[in-house]
């Protein structure tokens, strides 16, 4: 028996111990994504991108409908992201999930980024009123509202906030409102509107990270 053979058994547990935390972390991320139906959300976001591309092909390049239809699709995408915050486990998950706030943060930010990229890809080579900058601003603001609604009403009702805000926004487009808090009615490079949308998104992400959606476990 050589010295190399003597040391070999001690190396294997060390390797398994080093790989164990990474496997456990990946499994935790996978289970969290599955419990939030993230895959379904991604499918719906892809469908929203297709719907946006189809709408831009048939819509006129100017006018009210050139802004209303894309905004409706963006609000729908944000609503889907908000619904993914719903937990099927309720309070037991909050009591035992040490990494849960970080998973909520990663999921909300990642899904928002994916939504922006997916819709921007759907609008590529087409005329989108407001451009990519306006799309990112409006979608981030809608998502922030959805996350705040999930924290107050629950993930299952997260769609209420974006739809209610959309109902206020559509008349604002026709009325040329100037308040930056109705950011979809402002030009895409309006700094005040961008700041307001960013603040709402940051507030939504912060609240959903710390508190999560207001849900209870099923009986």
N, CA and C atoms as a LAMMPS dump frame, in Angstrom:
ITEM: TIMESTEP
0
ITEM: NUMBER OF ATOMS
657
ITEM: BOX BOUNDS ff ff ff
-5.0000000000000000e+02 5.0000000000000000e+02
-5.0000000000000000e+02 5.0000000000000000e+02
-5.0000000000000000e+02 5.0000000000000000e+02
ITEM: ATOMS id mol type element x y z
1 1 1 N 0.861 -1.204 0
2 1 2 C 0 0 0
3 1 3 C 0.891 1.244 0
4 2 1 N 0.612 2.15 -0.909
5 2 2 C 1.405 3.367 -1.027
6 2 3 C 0.754 4.514 -0.271
7 3 1 N 1.524 5.593 -0.127
8 3 2 C 0.981 6.786 0.553
9 3 3 C -0.169 7.389 -0.217
10 4 1 N -0.128 7.299 -1.55
11 4 2 C -1.222 7.837 -2.371
12 4 3 C -2.513 7.085 -2.119
13 5 1 N -2.396 5.75 -1.956
14 5 2 C -3.597 4.955 -1.719
15 5 3 C -4.192 5.235 -0.357
16 6 1 N -3.31 5.519 0.621
17 6 2 C -3.806 5.832 1.96
18 6 3 C -4.59 7.139 1.961
19 7 1 N -4.133 8.125 1.205
20 7 2 C -4.802 9.425 1.187
21 7 3 C -6.052 9.474 0.333
22 8 1 N -6.219 8.5 -0.552
23 8 2 C -7.342 8.554 -1.49
24 8 3 C -8.714 8.512 -0.814
25 9 1 N -8.984 7.609 0.164
26 9 2 C -10.311 7.59 0.773
27 9 3 C -10.68 8.897 1.459
28 10 1 N -9.697 9.61 1.977
29 10 2 C -10.011 10.873 2.653
30 10 3 C -10.384 11.974 1.676
31 11 1 N -9.969 11.858 0.421
32 11 2 C -10.289 12.891 -0.558
33 11 3 C -11.735 12.811 -1.018
34 12 1 N -12.291 11.597 -1.094
35 12 2 C -13.646 11.441 -1.622
36 12 3 C -14.7 12.143 -0.768
37 13 1 N -14.703 11.96 0.569
38 13 2 C -15.687 12.704 1.364
39 13 3 C -15.539 14.206 1.224
40 14 1 N -14.279 14.67 1.091
41 14 2 C -14.08 16.123 0.936
42 14 3 C -14.705 16.621 -0.348
43 15 1 N -14.544 15.833 -1.413
44 15 2 C -15.154 16.242 -2.684
45 15 3 C -16.669 16.224 -2.6
46 16 1 N -17.205 15.188 -1.945
47 16 2 C -18.668 15.124 -1.811
48 16 3 C -19.182 16.28 -0.963
49 17 1 N -18.405 16.632 0.087
50 17 2 C -18.846 17.737 0.934
51 17 3 C -18.824 19.064 0.206
52 18 1 N -17.837 19.246 -0.707
53 18 2 C -17.769 20.495 -1.46
54 18 3 C -18.892 20.593 -2.476
55 19 1 N -19.244 19.442 -3.076
56 19 2 C -20.302 19.456 -4.09
57 19 3 C -21.69 19.471 -3.474
58 20 1 N -21.813 19.024 -2.205
59 20 2 C -23.127 18.943 -1.574
60 20 3 C -23.859 20.261 -1.495
61 21 1 N -23.237 21.341 -0.973
62 21 2 C -23.953 22.62 -0.886
63 21 3 C -24.421 23.156 -2.224
64 22 1 N -23.616 22.974 -3.275
65 22 2 C -24.023 23.476 -4.589
66 22 3 C -25.231 22.716 -5.104
67 23 1 N -25.234 21.383 -4.902
68 23 2 C -26.396 20.593 -5.323
69 23 3 C -27.631 20.989 -4.523
70 24 1 N -27.444 21.18 -3.222
71 24 2 C -28.576 21.578 -2.383
72 24 3 C -29.121 22.938 -2.796
73 25 1 N -28.226 23.875 -3.137
74 25 2 C -28.672 25.188 -3.575
75 25 3 C -29.456 25.13 -4.873
76 26 1 N -28.958 24.346 -5.83
77 26 2 C -29.669 24.195 -7.102
78 26 3 C -31.024 23.546 -6.9
79 27 1 N -31.074 22.556 -6.008
80 27 2 C -32.349 21.886 -5.737
81 27 3 C -33.328 22.856 -5.09
82 28 1 N -32.838 23.711 -4.191
83 28 2 C -33.7 24.694 -3.547
84 28 3 C -34.27 25.673 -4.565
85 29 1 N -33.427 26.14 -5.481
86 29 2 C -33.893 27.05 -6.527
87 29 3 C -34.927 26.365 -7.407
88 30 1 N -34.671 25.105 -7.76
89 30 2 C -35.602 24.366 -8.62
90 30 3 C -36.946 24.173 -7.932
91 31 1 N -36.93 23.817 -6.651
92 31 2 C -38.185 23.619 -5.924
93 31 3 C -38.953 24.928 -5.761
94 32 1 N -38.221 26.01 -5.507
95 32 2 C -38.892 27.307 -5.379
96 32 3 C -39.541 27.697 -6.709
97 33 1 N -38.82 27.505 -7.806
98 33 2 C -39.373 27.839 -9.121
99 33 3 C -40.585 26.975 -9.438
100 34 1 N -40.526 25.709 -9.07
101 34 2 C -41.66 24.823 -9.343
102 34 3 C -42.874 25.201 -8.51
103 35 1 N -42.664 25.573 -7.248
104 35 2 C -43.79 25.934 -6.382
105 35 3 C -44.447 27.226 -6.828
106 36 1 N -43.705 28.092 -7.514
107 36 2 C -44.242 29.37 -8.013
108 36 3 C -44.693 29.284 -9.466
109 37 1 N -44.632 28.116 -10.072
110 37 2 C -45.053 27.931 -11.463
111 37 3 C -44.305 28.883 -12.406
112 38 1 N -43.003 28.965 -12.21
113 38 2 C -42.189 29.859 -13.024
114 38 3 C -42.198 29.425 -14.488
115 39 1 N -42.2 28.121 -14.743
116 39 2 C -42.216 27.643 -16.128
117 39 3 C -43.481 28.105 -16.844
118 40 1 N -44.616 28.021 -16.157
119 40 2 C -45.862 28.518 -16.744
120 40 3 C -45.775 30.008 -17.025
121 41 1 N -45.16 30.749 -16.104
122 41 2 C -44.983 32.182 -16.302
123 41 3 C -44.158 32.455 -17.553
124 42 1 N -43.092 31.693 -17.758
125 42 2 C -42.249 31.896 -18.937
126 42 3 C -43.023 31.61 -20.223
127 43 1 N -43.87 30.601 -20.2
128 43 2 C -44.681 30.289 -21.377
129 43 3 C -45.636 31.445 -21.673
130 44 1 N -46.264 31.986 -20.632
131 44 2 C -47.196 33.107 -20.822
132 44 3 C -46.458 34.34 -21.321
133 45 1 N -45.255 34.581 -20.812
134 45 2 C -44.475 35.727 -21.291
135 45 3 C -44.13 35.572 -22.772
136 46 1 N -43.813 34.355 -23.191
137 46 2 C -43.56 34.112 -24.612
138 46 3 C -44.821 34.367 -25.433
139 47 1 N -45.98 33.96 -24.894
140 47 2 C -47.246 34.22 -25.584
141 47 3 C -47.518 35.721 -25.671
142 48 1 N -47.16 36.47 -24.63
143 48 2 C -47.332 37.924 -24.658
144 48 3 C -46.448 38.547 -25.737
145 49 1 N -45.232 38.037 -25.879
146 49 2 C -44.34 38.556 -26.918
147 49 3 C -44.911 38.29 -28.307
148 50 1 N -45.478 37.117 -28.5
149 50 2 C -46.095 36.793 -29.795
150 50 3 C -47.295 37.7 -30.04
151 51 1 N -48.102 37.909 -28.995
152 51 2 C -49.269 38.785 -29.142
153 51 3 C -48.832 40.212 -29.458
154 52 1 N -47.757 40.671 -28.828
155 52 2 C -47.262 42.021 -29.108
156 52 3 C -46.77 42.131 -30.54
157 53 1 N -46.048 41.133 -30.99
158 53 2 C -45.544 41.157 -32.375
159 53 3 C -46.699 41.161 -33.369
160 54 1 N -47.719 40.368 -33.106
161 54 2 C -48.883 40.318 -33.995
162 54 3 C -49.63 41.647 -33.997
163 55 1 N -49.792 42.23 -32.791
164 55 2 C -50.507 43.503 -32.696
165 55 3 C -49.748 44.614 -33.416
166 56 1 N -48.436 44.653 -33.263
167 56 2 C -47.657 45.704 -33.912
168 56 3 C -47.684 45.572 -35.428
169 57 1 N -47.885 44.353 -35.906
170 57 2 C -47.953 44.163 -37.354
171 57 3 C -49.229 44.777 -37.938
172 58 1 N -50.313 44.73 -37.179
173 58 2 C -51.593 45.192 -37.703
174 58 3 C -51.983 46.583 -37.221
175 59 1 N -51.394 47.048 -36.132
176 59 2 C -51.777 48.349 -35.595
177 59 3 C -51.18 49.474 -36.43
178 60 1 N -51.848 50.636 -36.462
179 60 2 C -51.23 51.806 -37.114
180 60 3 C -50.038 52.289 -36.309
181 61 1 N -49.144 53.027 -36.964
182 61 2 C -47.931 53.491 -36.308
183 61 3 C -48.17 54.643 -35.348
184 62 1 N -49.309 55.273 -35.417
185 62 2 C -49.62 56.38 -34.515
186 62 3 C -51.073 56.278 -34.097
187 63 1 N -51.431 57.069 -33.101
188 63 2 C -52.791 57.052 -32.605
189 63 3 C -52.872 56.414 -31.228
190 64 1 N -54.071 56.468 -30.652
191 64 2 C -54.265 55.974 -29.294
192 64 3 C -54.049 54.469 -29.215
193 65 1 N -54.578 53.734 -30.196
194 65 2 C -54.473 52.272 -30.143
195 65 3 C -53.024 51.792 -30.265
196 66 1 N -52.176 52.571 -30.882
197 66 2 C -50.767 52.197 -30.997
198 66 3 C -50.088 52.171 -29.639
199 67 1 N -50.659 52.835 -28.636
200 67 2 C -50.125 52.801 -27.275
201 67 3 C -50.966 51.919 -26.361
202 68 1 N -52.273 51.9 -26.573
203 68 2 C -53.145 51.178 -25.652
204 68 3 C -52.924 49.668 -25.71
205 69 1 N -52.853 49.109 -26.908
206 69 2 C -52.723 47.655 -27.036
207 69 3 C -51.396 47.157 -26.46
208 70 1 N -50.245 47.754 -26.801
209 70 2 C -49 47.31 -26.164
210 70 3 C -49.013 47.459 -24.639
211 71 1 N -49.607 48.545 -24.135
212 71 2 C -49.669 48.717 -22.686
213 71 3 C -50.513 47.633 -22.037
214 72 1 N -51.587 47.231 -22.693
215 72 2 C -52.419 46.156 -22.163
216 72 3 C -51.633 44.854 -22.079
217 73 1 N -50.849 44.566 -23.098
218 73 2 C -50.028 43.352 -23.084
219 73 3 C -48.967 43.435 -21.992
220 74 1 N -48.356 44.606 -21.818
221 74 2 C -47.355 44.78 -20.765
222 74 3 C -47.976 44.609 -19.385
223 75 1 N -49.175 45.142 -19.192
224 75 2 C -49.853 44.968 -17.908
225 75 3 C -50.162 43.495 -17.656
226 76 1 N -50.53 42.769 -18.704
227 76 2 C -50.777 41.34 -18.546
228 76 3 C -49.519 40.582 -18.16
229 77 1 N -48.4 40.937 -18.778
230 77 2 C -47.132 40.285 -18.426
231 77 3 C -46.762 40.57 -16.972
232 78 1 N -46.935 41.808 -16.539
233 78 2 C -46.629 42.157 -15.148
234 78 3 C -47.55 41.421 -14.183
235 79 1 N -48.817 41.271 -14.558
236 79 2 C -49.763 40.558 -13.701
237 79 3 C -49.345 39.103 -13.507
238 80 1 N -48.851 38.482 -14.572
239 80 2 C -48.399 37.085 -14.476
240 80 3 C -47.208 36.981 -13.532
241 81 1 N -46.287 37.936 -13.6
242 81 2 C -45.141 37.928 -12.685
243 81 3 C -45.612 38.066 -11.244
244 82 1 N -46.591 38.931 -11.027
245 82 2 C -47.121 39.094 -9.67
246 82 3 C -47.765 37.832 -9.138
247 83 1 N -48.455 37.093 -9.993
248 83 2 C -49.13 35.864 -9.556
249 83 3 C -48.117 34.808 -9.134
250 84 1 N -46.91 34.823 -9.716
251 84 2 C -45.906 33.822 -9.348
252 84 3 C -45.408 33.989 -7.917
253 85 1 N -45.719 35.088 -7.26
254 85 2 C -45.306 35.263 -5.871
255 85 3 C -46.173 34.459 -4.908
256 86 1 N -47.24 33.904 -5.399
257 86 2 C -48.146 33.141 -4.527
258 86 3 C -47.47 31.877 -4.025
259 87 1 N -47.511 31.681 -2.72
260 87 2 C -46.916 30.491 -2.11
261 87 3 C -47.993 29.468 -1.795
262 88 1 N -47.802 28.197 -2.165
263 88 2 C -48.779 27.163 -1.818
264 88 3 C -48.63 26.667 -0.39
265 89 1 N -47.629 27.157 0.341
266 89 2 C -47.345 26.639 1.676
267 89 3 C -47.694 27.62 2.791
268 90 1 N -47.764 28.9 2.497
269 90 2 C -48.158 29.883 3.495
270 90 3 C -47.141 30.068 4.598
271 91 1 N -47.625 30.218 5.842
272 91 2 C -46.774 30.54 6.979
273 91 3 C -45.704 29.498 7.281
274 92 1 N -45.97 28.181 7.126
275 92 2 C -44.887 27.218 7.401
276 92 3 C -43.635 27.477 6.572
277 93 1 N -43.813 27.903 5.325
278 93 2 C -42.652 28.198 4.496
279 93 3 C -41.895 29.406 5.037
280 94 1 N -42.606 30.398 5.513
281 94 2 C -41.947 31.596 6.044
282 94 3 C -41.159 31.272 7.308
283 95 1 N -41.661 30.333 8.092
284 95 2 C -40.999 30.008 9.351
285 95 3 C -39.736 29.173 9.149
286 96 1 N -39.685 28.412 8.073
287 96 2 C -38.569 27.486 7.885
288 96 3 C -37.646 27.878 6.739
289 97 1 N -38.037 28.833 5.917
290 97 2 C -37.247 29.166 4.737
291 97 3 C -36.231 30.252 5.024
292 98 1 N -34.999 29.888 5.375
293 98 2 C -33.972 30.887 5.669
294 98 3 C -33.571 31.647 4.419
295 99 1 N -33.554 30.952 3.272
296 99 2 C -33.141 31.57 2.018
297 99 3 C -34.331 32.133 1.231
298 100 1 N -35.51 32.06 1.811
299 100 2 C -36.711 32.462 1.087
300 100 3 C -36.675 33.914 0.6
301 101 1 N -36.267 34.905 1.42
302 101 2 C -36.214 36.282 0.9
303 101 3 C -35.302 36.427 -0.308
304 102 1 N -34.157 35.741 -0.298
305 102 2 C -33.244 35.837 -1.43
306 102 3 C -33.843 35.188 -2.67
307 103 1 N -34.583 34.111 -2.482
308 103 2 C -35.239 33.466 -3.623
309 103 3 C -36.328 34.362 -4.191
310 104 1 N -37.08 35.029 -3.332
311 104 2 C -38.105 35.97 -3.811
312 104 3 C -37.463 37.1 -4.6
313 105 1 N -36.377 37.652 -4.066
314 105 2 C -35.685 38.747 -4.751
315 105 3 C -35.195 38.297 -6.123
316 106 1 N -34.531 37.159 -6.166
317 106 2 C -33.981 36.673 -7.431
318 106 3 C -35.092 36.386 -8.431
319 107 1 N -36.177 35.781 -7.967
320 107 2 C -37.266 35.425 -8.885
321 107 3 C -37.932 36.666 -9.465
322 108 1 N -38.228 37.659 -8.627
323 108 2 C -38.93 38.853 -9.116
324 108 3 C -38.06 39.653 -10.082
325 109 1 N -36.774 39.825 -9.752
326 109 2 C -35.891 40.59 -10.629
327 109 3 C -35.624 39.832 -11.923
328 110 1 N -35.374 38.524 -11.812
329 110 2 C -35.075 37.73 -13.005
330 110 3 C -36.268 37.677 -13.944
331 111 1 N -37.464 37.456 -13.415
332 111 2 C -38.647 37.379 -14.274
333 111 3 C -38.944 38.721 -14.928
334 112 1 N -38.707 39.806 -14.214
335 112 2 C -38.906 41.127 -14.822
336 112 3 C -37.927 41.342 -15.967
337 113 1 N -36.665 40.984 -15.738
338 113 2 C -35.683 41.112 -16.812
339 113 3 C -36.017 40.235 -18.011
340 114 1 N -36.475 39.015 -17.745
341 114 2 C -36.859 38.122 -18.836
342 114 3 C -38.053 38.69 -19.584
343 115 1 N -39.009 39.258 -18.846
344 115 2 C -40.19 39.838 -19.49
345 115 3 C -39.805 41.002 -20.397
346 116 1 N -38.92 41.864 -19.912
347 116 2 C -38.469 42.99 -20.737
348 116 3 C -37.774 42.486 -21.993
349 117 1 N -36.871 41.521 -21.827
350 117 2 C -36.159 40.99 -22.985
351 117 3 C -37.064 40.27 -23.962
352 118 1 N -38.024 39.523 -23.436
353 118 2 C -38.933 38.769 -24.306
354 118 3 C -39.834 39.696 -25.108
355 119 1 N -40.412 40.686 -24.437
356 119 2 C -41.284 41.622 -25.149
357 119 3 C -40.49 42.492 -26.116
358 120 1 N -39.274 42.868 -25.721
359 120 2 C -38.432 43.641 -26.643
360 120 3 C -38.099 42.821 -27.879
361 121 1 N -37.852 41.527 -27.696
362 121 2 C -37.605 40.655 -28.85
363 121 3 C -38.847 40.539 -29.715
364 122 1 N -40.021 40.483 -29.081
365 122 2 C -41.259 40.43 -29.856
366 122 3 C -41.513 41.7 -30.634
367 123 1 N -41.033 42.834 -30.099
368 123 2 C -41.239 44.117 -30.786
369 123 3 C -40.117 44.452 -31.745
370 124 1 N -39.106 43.594 -31.837
371 124 2 C -37.978 43.88 -32.724
372 124 3 C -38.44 43.949 -34.168
373 125 1 N -37.823 44.846 -34.919
374 125 2 C -38.14 45.053 -36.338
375 125 3 C -39.576 45.508 -36.539
376 126 1 N -40.209 46.019 -35.499
377 126 2 C -41.565 46.562 -35.607
378 126 3 C -41.578 47.922 -34.925
379 127 1 N -42.558 48.716 -35.261
380 127 2 C -42.637 50.054 -34.687
381 127 3 C -43.407 49.996 -33.38
382 128 1 N -42.69 50.16 -32.268
383 128 2 C -43.31 50.195 -30.947
384 128 3 C -43.258 51.621 -30.431
385 129 1 N -44.436 52.198 -30.193
386 129 2 C -44.501 53.555 -29.674
387 129 3 C -43.827 53.6 -28.305
388 130 1 N -42.845 54.441 -28.162
389 130 2 C -42.089 54.514 -26.923
390 130 3 C -40.778 53.775 -26.98
391 131 1 N -40.643 52.835 -27.915
392 131 2 C -39.399 52.107 -28.081
393 131 3 C -39.089 51.181 -26.921
394 132 1 N -37.886 50.628 -26.935
395 132 2 C -37.468 49.686 -25.894
396 132 3 C -37.366 50.364 -24.536
397 133 1 N -36.938 51.637 -24.517
398 133 2 C -36.813 52.351 -23.242
399 133 3 C -38.177 52.534 -22.585
400 134 1 N -39.163 52.923 -23.377
401 134 2 C -40.508 53.065 -22.836
402 134 3 C -41.082 51.744 -22.381
403 135 1 N -40.801 50.676 -23.139
404 135 2 C -41.286 49.347 -22.763
405 135 3 C -40.711 48.92 -21.422
406 136 1 N -39.391 49.098 -21.238
407 136 2 C -38.751 48.71 -19.975
408 136 3 C -39.299 49.519 -18.81
409 137 1 N -39.472 50.826 -19.011
410 137 2 C -39.999 51.681 -17.943
411 137 3 C -41.412 51.274 -17.556
412 138 1 N -42.285 51.131 -18.553
413 138 2 C -43.686 50.826 -18.27
414 138 3 C -43.843 49.445 -17.65
415 139 1 N -43.12 48.463 -18.175
416 139 2 C -43.237 47.105 -17.651
417 139 3 C -42.7 47.02 -16.22
418 140 1 N -41.596 47.709 -15.945
419 140 2 C -41.067 47.717 -14.576
420 140 3 C -42.062 48.344 -13.607
421 141 1 N -42.68 49.448 -14.017
422 141 2 C -43.68 50.072 -13.15
423 141 3 C -44.884 49.192 -12.923
424 142 1 N -45.4 48.578 -13.986
425 142 2 C -46.522 47.648 -13.85
426 142 3 C -46.163 46.497 -12.91
427 143 1 N -44.951 45.969 -13.046
428 143 2 C -44.531 44.851 -12.211
429 143 3 C -44.437 45.268 -10.755
430 144 1 N -43.907 46.466 -10.503
431 144 2 C -43.868 46.959 -9.133
432 144 3 C -45.255 47.037 -8.514
433 145 1 N -46.224 47.503 -9.287
434 145 2 C -47.602 47.559 -8.792
435 145 3 C -48.124 46.159 -8.512
436 146 1 N -47.827 45.202 -9.389
437 146 2 C -48.275 43.823 -9.185
438 146 3 C -47.676 43.234 -7.915
439 147 1 N -46.398 43.491 -7.657
440 147 2 C -45.75 42.966 -6.462
441 147 3 C -46.329 43.591 -5.194
442 148 1 N -46.584 44.894 -5.232
443 148 2 C -47.202 45.555 -4.08
444 148 3 C -48.604 45.01 -3.833
445 149 1 N -49.348 44.765 -4.907
446 149 2 C -50.691 44.201 -4.76
447 149 3 C -50.632 42.802 -4.173
448 150 1 N -49.643 42.007 -4.588
449 150 2 C -49.49 40.66 -4.035
450 150 3 C -49.21 40.709 -2.545
451 151 1 N -48.426 41.68 -2.105
452 151 2 C -48.122 41.797 -0.681
453 151 3 C -49.339 42.21 0.132
454 152 1 N -50.274 42.932 -0.496
455 152 2 C -51.457 43.424 0.224
456 152 3 C -52.636 42.464 0.098
457 153 1 N -52.915 41.995 -1.119
458 153 2 C -54.098 41.182 -1.371
459 153 3 C -53.8 39.696 -1.53
460 154 1 N -52.538 39.351 -1.784
461 154 2 C -52.194 37.962 -2.046
462 154 3 C -51.777 37.762 -3.49
463 155 1 N -50.927 36.751 -3.703
464 155 2 C -50.42 36.513 -5.046
465 155 3 C -51.505 36.192 -6.049
466 156 1 N -52.551 35.503 -5.617
467 156 2 C -53.635 35.165 -6.534
468 156 3 C -54.389 36.361 -7.066
469 157 1 N -54.298 37.488 -6.357
470 157 2 C -54.983 38.721 -6.776
471 157 3 C -53.991 39.795 -7.218
472 158 1 N -52.764 39.393 -7.506
473 158 2 C -51.748 40.377 -7.9
474 158 3 C -52.096 41.077 -9.197
475 159 1 N -52.948 40.468 -10.018
476 159 2 C -53.319 41.059 -11.302
477 159 3 C -54.213 42.288 -11.125
478 160 1 N -54.834 42.44 -9.963
479 160 2 C -55.787 43.539 -9.765
480 160 3 C -55.085 44.895 -9.893
481 161 1 N -53.897 45.016 -9.299
482 161 2 C -53.186 46.29 -9.321
483 161 3 C -52.83 46.764 -10.717
484 162 1 N -52.151 45.939 -11.53
485 162 2 C -51.818 46.39 -12.889
486 162 3 C -53.034 46.712 -13.745
487 163 1 N -54.087 45.914 -13.592
488 163 2 C -55.285 46.175 -14.4
489 163 3 C -55.954 47.476 -13.974
490 164 1 N -56.007 47.732 -12.653
491 164 2 C -56.597 48.986 -12.176
492 164 3 C -55.772 50.178 -12.637
493 165 1 N -54.444 50.054 -12.57
494 165 2 C -53.587 51.152 -13.034
495 165 3 C -53.738 51.35 -14.542
496 166 1 N -53.891 50.252 -15.271
497 166 2 C -54.111 50.363 -16.715
498 166 3 C -55.398 51.099 -17.014
499 167 1 N -56.437 50.855 -16.214
500 167 2 C -57.719 51.533 -16.422
501 167 3 C -57.589 53.037 -16.229
502 168 1 N -56.67 53.463 -15.363
503 168 2 C -56.423 54.896 -15.181
504 168 3 C -55.545 55.436 -16.301
505 169 1 N -54.622 54.608 -16.77
506 169 2 C -53.655 55.051 -17.755
507 169 3 C -54.269 55.293 -19.124
508 170 1 N -55.188 54.435 -19.528
509 170 2 C -55.742 54.549 -20.88
510 170 3 C -56.425 55.9 -21.124
511 171 1 N -57.271 56.4 -20.205
512 171 2 C -57.803 57.763 -20.419
513 171 3 C -56.714 58.83 -20.377
514 172 1 N -55.642 58.587 -19.589
515 172 2 C -54.565 59.569 -19.504
516 172 3 C -53.851 59.724 -20.83
517 173 1 N -53.773 58.645 -21.604
518 173 2 C -53.137 58.738 -22.918
519 173 3 C -53.892 59.695 -23.827
520 174 1 N -55.222 59.605 -23.786
521 174 2 C -56.035 60.481 -24.632
522 174 3 C -56.069 61.898 -24.092
523 175 1 N -55.953 62.056 -22.756
524 175 2 C -56.05 63.379 -22.154
525 175 3 C -54.728 64.106 -22.019
526 176 1 N -53.615 63.461 -22.423
527 176 2 C -52.288 64.084 -22.343
528 176 3 C -51.957 64.556 -20.928
529 177 1 N -52.145 63.669 -19.963
530 177 2 C -51.814 64.009 -18.589
531 177 3 C -50.316 64.237 -18.468
532 178 1 N -49.927 65.103 -17.525
533 178 2 C -48.52 65.463 -17.4
534 178 3 C -47.87 64.937 -16.127
535 179 1 N -48.637 64.355 -15.229
536 179 2 C -48.035 63.871 -13.992
537 179 3 C -47.105 62.692 -14.267
538 180 1 N -45.904 62.67 -13.689
539 180 2 C -44.985 61.564 -13.944
540 180 3 C -45.433 60.249 -13.323
541 181 1 N -46.399 60.296 -12.383
542 181 2 C -46.878 59.062 -11.766
543 181 3 C -47.757 58.259 -12.718
544 182 1 N -48.215 58.879 -13.779
545 182 2 C -48.868 58.134 -14.867
546 182 3 C -47.815 58.031 -15.97
547 183 1 N -46.782 57.253 -15.69
548 183 2 C -45.61 57.233 -16.577
549 183 3 C -45.882 56.726 -17.981
550 184 1 N -46.854 55.837 -18.222
551 184 2 C -47.067 55.425 -19.62
552 184 3 C -47.538 56.563 -20.522
553 185 1 N -48.113 57.618 -19.927
554 185 2 C -48.588 58.739 -20.728
555 185 3 C -47.485 59.737 -21.039
556 186 1 N -46.299 59.536 -20.482
557 186 2 C -45.195 60.45 -20.696
558 186 3 C -44.287 59.936 -21.813
559 187 1 N -43.483 60.812 -22.426
560 187 2 C -42.535 60.373 -23.457
561 187 3 C -41.55 59.36 -22.895
562 188 1 N -40.975 58.504 -23.743
563 188 2 C -40.108 57.422 -23.253
564 188 3 C -38.867 57.892 -22.514
565 189 1 N -38.377 59.087 -22.819
566 189 2 C -37.157 59.58 -22.177
567 189 3 C -37.453 60.63 -21.105
568 190 1 N -38.684 60.658 -20.611
569 190 2 C -39.047 61.58 -19.534
570 190 3 C -38.4 61.107 -18.233
571 191 1 N -37.527 61.926 -17.66
572 191 2 C -36.77 61.5 -16.481
573 191 3 C -37.668 61.309 -15.268
574 192 1 N -38.608 62.232 -15.068
575 192 2 C -39.505 62.109 -13.914
576 192 3 C -40.335 60.84 -13.966
577 193 1 N -40.852 60.516 -15.146
578 193 2 C -41.643 59.292 -15.29
579 193 3 C -40.79 58.058 -15.026
580 194 1 N -39.551 58.055 -15.525
581 194 2 C -38.654 56.92 -15.29
582 194 3 C -38.349 56.758 -13.807
583 195 1 N -38.154 57.872 -13.105
584 195 2 C -37.872 57.807 -11.669
585 195 3 C -39.074 57.246 -10.91
586 196 1 N -40.264 57.701 -11.265
587 196 2 C -41.473 57.211 -10.584
588 196 3 C -41.657 55.713 -10.811
589 197 1 N -41.493 55.265 -12.051
590 197 2 C -41.633 53.839 -12.339
591 197 3 C -40.578 53.024 -11.599
592 198 1 N -39.343 53.55 -11.555
593 198 2 C -38.272 52.841 -10.849
594 198 3 C -38.543 52.769 -9.353
595 199 1 N -39.08 53.833 -8.778
596 199 2 C -39.401 53.822 -7.352
597 199 3 C -40.482 52.803 -7.033
598 200 1 N -41.497 52.733 -7.878
599 200 2 C -42.574 51.763 -7.649
600 200 3 C -42.039 50.342 -7.773
601 201 1 N -41.193 50.102 -8.766
602 201 2 C -40.613 48.773 -8.931
603 201 3 C -39.729 48.407 -7.741
604 202 1 N -38.891 49.347 -7.308
605 202 2 C -38.015 49.081 -6.163
606 202 3 C -38.836 48.805 -4.904
607 203 1 N -39.91 49.569 -4.705
608 203 2 C -40.762 49.339 -3.537
609 203 3 C -41.422 47.97 -3.604
610 204 1 N -41.899 47.589 -4.788
611 204 2 C -42.524 46.282 -4.928
612 204 3 C -41.559 45.147 -4.665
613 205 1 N -40.352 45.246 -5.209
614 205 2 C -39.347 44.202 -4.995
615 205 3 C -38.956 44.129 -3.526
616 206 1 N -38.774 45.281 -2.871
617 206 2 C -38.376 45.306 -1.464
618 206 3 C -39.451 44.664 -0.585
619 207 1 N -40.7 45.027 -0.817
620 207 2 C -41.784 44.502 0.018
621 207 3 C -41.961 43.006 -0.2
622 208 1 N -41.923 42.574 -1.456
623 208 2 C -42.136 41.148 -1.722
624 208 3 C -40.95 40.322 -1.235
625 209 1 N -39.753 40.929 -1.221
626 209 2 C -38.576 40.216 -0.706
627 209 3 C -38.681 40.007 0.794
628 210 1 N -39.074 41.024 1.518
629 210 2 C -39.108 40.958 2.977
630 210 3 C -40.344 40.22 3.481
631 211 1 N -41.497 40.524 2.912
632 211 2 C -42.745 39.986 3.452
633 211 3 C -43.324 38.842 2.631
634 212 1 N -43.084 38.873 1.333
635 212 2 C -43.713 37.881 0.466
636 212 3 C -45.167 38.229 0.209
637 213 1 N -45.82 37.394 -0.574
638 213 2 C -47.24 37.61 -0.872
639 213 3 C -48.085 37.273 0.346
640 214 1 N -49.203 37.914 0.457
641 214 2 C -50.116 37.7 1.6
642 214 3 C -51.001 36.494 1.306
643 215 1 N -50.426 35.322 1.495
644 215 2 C -51.14 34.082 1.2
645 215 3 C -51.155 33.199 2.43
646 216 1 N -52.134 32.316 2.443
647 216 2 C -52.229 31.315 3.489
648 216 3 C -52.179 29.935 2.872
649 217 1 N -51.677 28.984 3.637
650 217 2 C -51.616 27.625 3.138
651 217 3 C -53.018 27.061 3.012
652 218 1 N -53.187 26.169 2.056
653 218 2 C -54.479 25.53 1.871
654 218 3 C -54.739 24.523 3.001
655 219 1 N -55.984 24.383 3.323
656 219 2 C -56.343 23.403 4.362
657 219 3 C -56.21 22.004 3.793
